[in-house]
């Protein structure tokens, strides 16, 4: 992303929407692509414990 966003205080969904990453995230979730999900979440400054929780709950086998 070229543009810097002020993401402080936003939920993950708000961050995804504000940065135009929502569709990329949803596609990665649908494909069960953990590395792609992680990349998107890291790009919007989601902390590691939250990323782990999202991966565990959204990418169930």
C-alpha positions in Angstrom: 0.0 0.0 0.0 1.3 3.4 -0.9 -1.0 5.5 1.3 -0.6 5.6 5.1 -3.8 5.2 7.1 -4.6 6.1 10.7 -5.9 2.8 11.8 -5.6 3.3 15.5 -8.8 2.5 17.3 -10.4 0.7 14.4 -11.7 -2.8 14.4 -10.2 -5.3 11.9 -13.2 -5.0 9.7 -13.0 -1.2 9.7 -9.3 -1.4 8.9 -9.9 -3.8 6.0 -12.6 -1.5 4.6 -10.7 1.7 5.0 -7.6 0.2 3.3 -9.6 -1.4 0.4 -8.3 -4.8 1.5 -11.7 -6.4 2.4 -12.1 -8.3 -0.9 -8.5 -9.5 -0.8 -9.0 -10.8 2.8 -12.3 -12.4 2.0 -10.8 -14.2 -1.0 -7.9 -15.4 1.1 -10.3 -16.7 3.7 -12.4 -18.5 1.1 -9.3 -20.1 -0.3 -8.1 -21.1 3.2 -4.8 -19.4 2.3 -3.2 -18.8 5.7 -0.1 -17.0 4.4 -2.3 -14.6 2.3 -4.6 -13.9 5.3 -1.6 -13.2 7.5 -0.1 -10.9 4.9 -3.3 -8.8 4.7 -3.7 -8.7 8.5 0.0 -7.6 9.0 -0.4 -4.9 6.4 -3.2 -3.3 8.4 -1.2 -3.5 11.7 -3.2 -6.4 13.4 -1.2 -7.7 16.4 0.2 -11.2 16.4 -2.2 -12.7 19.0 -5.1 -11.4 17.0 -3.7 -12.8 13.8 -3.3 -16.3 15.4 -6.8 -16.2 16.8 -8.3 -15.2 13.4 -6.3 -17.9 11.6 -7.5 -20.5 14.2 -11.2 -19.5 14.1 -11.6 -18.6 10.4 -9.5 -21.3 8.8 -10.8 -24.4 10.5 -10.0 -27.6 8.6 
